[in-house]
Amino acid sequence: MHVVLVADHAAINGGQAKVAIESALGLAARGFRVSLFAAVGPVDPRLEPAGIRVVCLDQDDVTTTRNKLAFAAQAIWNGAAARALAAELAACDPRDTLVHVHAFAKALSPAIGPALRASGLPCLYTMHEFFLVCPTGGFYAYPEQAICHRTPMSASCILAKCDARSYPRKVARMIRHAGLAHVARLPELFSHVVTISDLQESVVRPLMPGGTVFHRVDNPIAVAQAPIHEGPPGDFLFAGRISTEKGAPIFAEAARRAGVRAVFVGDGSERADLAARYPEAVMLGWRDPAAVQALMRQARALVFPSVWYEGQPLTVYEALACGTPVIVSDACAGREAVVDGETGFWFRSGDPDALAAHLRSLSDDALAARMGRAAHDRYWTAPLTPDVHLDRLTGVYETVMREASARGRAARLSPGRAVAAT
């Protein structure tokens, strides 16, 4: 089988790109022919030596562009990417090729839709976020600091000033979403969709066409199995983007109310403000993955106070794999990994007092140690390893290819009926 992976970035710059690139390497190691089509460089240096064909357009994304207006046009409809993708797919053998789209919203744009449809190749989409159904991609109203329950592109959605930066940017995103829905028709094109949490599927299912087939494929968790930390539990740890939607201010305030020390590893828009308002908090800045996991193994608990849905927060699973309890907001998908009262706690989203109560509970060394052992044992009974991810993913590929083959046979046997049906 030839798998063409489509993504915004050709190197790891976050969880979404990490899953796409690591799966590309894993599939190539299993003998698949793999191509990666991406808009933004640089190219991960491991790809081409692994035998993976890489087509990178060396375009900008929002973080690298010097011309915001030109990038806005690209984000709405990236004609150059559409033409390049169409040429790439035209050279593929339809008998053994599948196209797996991981990302389009940061650079490629919905313009990939006509190229995918014209190729006639079976397609699959992994919903790492919500851009396929929500114009801002997150079902989150930044000014309200709350999950958004408006119907996408309804009158209330159109009028809502929910974007993280400005309403004009929201307008540009709505224009893009109109092209996505009515020109590219991406929701109809992706009749097979991979979701990464139960919460995510429950949110998007009512917004997708009725015949959409959903497949659950958890993201791979890159943590080596090791004995749990035997020393006394350390501090409460936050790992990730230090921002409002991730709940960083809630953790800082809850730690103060509980009389415990908050340790932040990461960076983000709220770091400087929180450091000024909560001088007792420890700000470690960014660390590489190995260093983050070392901090997790020593931590008393990971605190994941995100106030939006999330997709499948990797840090929650990494902490459990390290033998660290997790205190998680009950509004986000991270709660699915935590057994409340056994491997950590759920707390009422956005409520620093509710979080503080659990911080006080886990200040008990014996309880923290017991929950850490339970977290480690439970995770490693069914670990989300890269091999497990690839097993599930290739199973989905086989399902999609069988359906495409059956559809092709039906069209050959009854061309008139097949044309009428389309």
Buried (B, 14 or more C-beta within 10 A) or exposed (E): BBBBBBBBBBBBBEBBBBBBBBBBBBBBEEEBBBBBBBBBBEBBEBBEEBEBBBBBBEBBBEEEBEEEEEBBEBBBBBEBBBEBBBEBBEEBEEEEBBBBBBBBBBBBBBBBBBBBBEBEBBBBBBBBBBBBBBBBBBBBBBEEBBBBEBEBBEEEBEEBEBBBEEEEBBEBBBBBBBBBBEEBBBBBBBBBBBBBBEBBBEBBBEBBEEEBBBBEBBBBBBBEEEEBBEEEBBBBBBBBBBBBBBBBBBBBBBBBBBEBBBBBBBBBBBBEBBBEEBEEBBBBEEBEEEEBBBBBBBBBBBBBBBBBBBBBBBBBBBBBBBBBBBBBBBBBBBBBBBBBEEBBBBBEBBBBEBBBBBBBBBBEEEBBBEBBBBBBEBBBEEBBBBEBBBEBBBEBBEBBBEBBEEEBEEBEEEEEEBEEEE
